[in-house]
Amino acid sequence: MIKKIDITRFGLFNGYQWARYIGGDNNTDIFKKVNIIYGRNYSGKTTLSRIFRCVENKELHEKYSNGQFVISDTNNNKITESNLDCMYKVRVYNTDFVRDNLSILHDERGEIRPFTLLGSGNVIAEARIKEIIQELGSIEENSGLIFQIDIEEKKLAAKIKELNLKESGITLKLTEKANKEIKLKPHFVKQGTTYTISNIKAEIKEIIDNPNKEHKLDEPSIEVDKILISEPIKPDILPAKISKPKIQEFINDVRIIVEKKITITNTIKDLLADSLLQEWVDKGRTLHRGNKDICSFCGGRITNERWAILDAHFSKESEELKREIIEEKEKLKRAKLGITNYLDYNGLLKGNYYSSYQQEFEDLKSKWDLTVNQYLDTISILESKLQERYDDIFNQKQLEELKDISDEILETLKQINELSDKNNSKSLTLERDKENARKRLRYSEIANFIDAINYKQDIAEKVKQEDVISSMETELKGLKGKEKRLKDEKVQKELELNDEGEAAKKVNNHLTNFFGHDGLSLDPEAIEGDIPQTKFIIKRGVEKAHNLSEGECSLIAFCYFIAKMEDELNGAENEKLVIFIDDPISSLDNNHIFFMFSLIENIICKDKKYGQLFISTHNLDFLKYIKRLTVPSDDKNKRLIGHFMVIKQKKGSETRCNLIPMPNHLKDYITEYNFLFKEIYNMAGTISGDKCKMYENDFTLFYNLPNNMRKFLECYLFYRFPNTDDPLKKLSKLFDNNIPALINRVINEYSHLSWGDRGTLVMDVNEAETVSKEILKVLKNKDYDHFEALCDSVGVDKNILL
């Protein structure tokens, strides 16, 4: 059974999706055994029927050559514009059926195609049938076209089996490589990532399609990528503070100190001549002053006069210079210590860098060490020169020219900081870099694998086998096409054995029995020629009919279709019969509309011999009748009937047709008047507990209720008091006391937002319940027959409001 339809493009159906407009695939959201489709004229009903007619004719409609659609059945088979073959016998009644089979109804130069029911034979047809049977032959007799097809099918099956074995072998190798090797190694695929045969096939294709790109990696490259993949994210390396070393400042300061001249007054010549002796005396002076009066060396007494001579030699100026030398040496010592540990102190260590930058760091580190050593050598020279002056404090020294390498140190430090920045940035791209590394390793592995299993050769052989199979399939398709043509011709000739007169009688019986049109008839008429042929003509009485009315054309066309269907409904494959009747009502009077319904009910629906039935209409009276058709029920006694509606919608400058569920007021009620009554009835029931909470939280019913009451009362009062142009003025004739005022408040004040602050309030639940009850009570008390009929029409209990 057909369950749904999706229409990409067909007439004004554009991008129609069943799931969007109807629902899913459960039993309530699919086509049923019987399907009623309502839609106004030009809403798209005939366009929908033409899709089914495409399936019937096994070709696209001439006006919709670019149409695209998918019809799905309950077995998940698909019927598309490119594959119109299916298991169903689709039969469509629409304007195209009338044009193709009864063109005379619209053009007097046209004709009515004859059709046959089971009847008498035809000698020429019988002879041709024998020829076709002999040409077709059979497998059992080892002859004819059918036997030849069987041989070719077996050859094709053997070739396909051979190809399948080849494909299975390739697939097995690829599956094992993907699942047992690549997928399980983290340097090929990130853990937790899916890698299947589809992935390896795609990557093999990419490798083969790019023969100029080298995918195989050497061992060093493989190791580099493996190290990268295993690396964790490293903490950011903070930039080292960049400040220019003060080497030139040190050189200048030391030069001033060592070249500084000391004014000599009272000196001891022996000390001036011997700097070591002078240093020895100076140290002894420091040790003895204030502690000892006896010389620890010679044992002689140190007199005040000797202290005065020594103090005169070691003047304040020389003492100050010594102090400067000591301070400068401390500066140089701190400078040496600071630069010696500078990289370690700032975390600029090889291990803090990613492996891809470690060699670059090593190079910069070597450059740094070289310049730092030069820096330290310069400091050492300065220290040595200071010590030399200290030891010979009264004699000036000369400092040679020394190179300032501060700029080299500064530039090296900048380069190290730049490397640190690159290293920090790599943390942001590390995962991507790892994936690229995995891809390089994976592609290298696959490239070697392709060569190892001779994949290219296997694929080349597979392509050759596919070409052979394609050629065999083409040849077999030609043979089967010939077989089909012969079988189709055989069926046609078998039909020619039947009696066209029986078909005409069927049509005439329907015209008479269901429509009382004994004035119109369809008669067979022989056509002269070498081969006996028959055509149908329309007669009014005994004369050929002319100037048929639109209604008469509709009656004849539909009876013609029903007669054809009656024969197929009694056939062996009637359960496969899908019937689509598109809007059979044109300008028919009410009696004819009812008889059209009776014809469908008695011939098609009553015995339930069809597979599936679709009926569309624009006529509300006809819609009312076809809701009463005999419909099969499921095991829960639920009628297997679906209700749908075709609508035309305009969005911007584009107009589209869509199939949607039929609204409740059309599906459940005969008229809107019945629907309005049901809405009031629903509100009149006692509202309390959970039901009260539901209404208080969802005011949709309340917003619609005032207008629904107003329309219902206007309609009822008009037919009861047809002598006024304002039926609501007659409310007082129905209701007593203050009820008309209360009802007026609801249907006027609550149905308009122009009453003061009405738009900011919601309707009171108890008030809505009270007014609804009063309307139903007055109907029940003053017009019980009408009230009872309304209750029956919407399926509610007329005794619930006592």
CORURBEL-V580358 format. One record per run of one state. SS is the DSSP state (@ for helix, = for strand, . for the rest). FROM is the first residue (numbers start at 0). TO is the last residue. If there is no record, write none. Layout:
<<SS | FROM | TO> <SS | FROM | TO>>
//
This chain:
<<. | 0 | 0> <= | 1 | 9> <. | 10 | 11> <= | 12 | 15> <. | 16 | 16> <@ | 17 | 20> <. | 21 | 32> <= | 33 | 37> <. | 38 | 43> <@ | 44 | 56> <. | 57 | 66> <= | 67 | 72> <. | 73 | 76> <= | 77 | 79> <. | 80 | 81> <= | 82 | 82> <. | 83 | 87> <= | 88 | 92> <. | 93 | 93> <@ | 94 | 100> <= | 101 | 101> <@ | 102 | 104> <. | 105 | 110> <= | 111 | 111> <. | 112 | 115> <= | 116 | 116> <. | 117 | 121> <@ | 122 | 135> <. | 136 | 136> <= | 137 | 137> <. | 138 | 141> <= | 142 | 142> <@ | 143 | 181> <. | 182 | 195> <@ | 196 | 208> <. | 209 | 217> <@ | 218 | 229> <. | 230 | 245> <@ | 246 | 257> <. | 258 | 267> <@ | 268 | 272> <. | 273 | 273> <@ | 274 | 287> <. | 288 | 292> <= | 293 | 293> <. | 294 | 299> <= | 300 | 300> <. | 301 | 302> <@ | 303 | 312> <. | 313 | 314> <@ | 315 | 339> <. | 340 | 340> <@ | 341 | 344> <. | 345 | 348> <@ | 349 | 351> <. | 352 | 353> <@ | 354 | 390> <. | 391 | 404> <@ | 405 | 451> <. | 452 | 453> <@ | 454 | 495> <. | 496 | 497> <= | 498 | 498> <@ | 499 | 514> <. | 515 | 518> <= | 519 | 526> <. | 527 | 531> <= | 532 | 539> <. | 540 | 541> <= | 542 | 543> <. | 544 | 548> <@ | 549 | 568> <. | 569 | 572> <@ | 573 | 575> <= | 576 | 581> <. | 582 | 588> <@ | 589 | 604> <. | 605 | 610> <= | 611 | 616> <. | 617 | 618> <@ | 619 | 625> <. | 626 | 631> <= | 632 | 632> <. | 633 | 637> <= | 638 | 638> <. | 639 | 639> <= | 640 | 650> <. | 651 | 652> <= | 653 | 660> <. | 661 | 662> <@ | 663 | 666> <. | 667 | 670> <@ | 671 | 683> <. | 684 | 687> <@ | 688 | 696> <. | 697 | 698> <@ | 699 | 719> <. | 720 | 725> <@ | 726 | 733> <. | 734 | 737> <@ | 738 | 748> <. | 749 | 756> <@ | 757 | 759> <. | 760 | 763> <@ | 764 | 781> <. | 782 | 782> <@ | 783 | 793> <. | 794 | 801>>
//
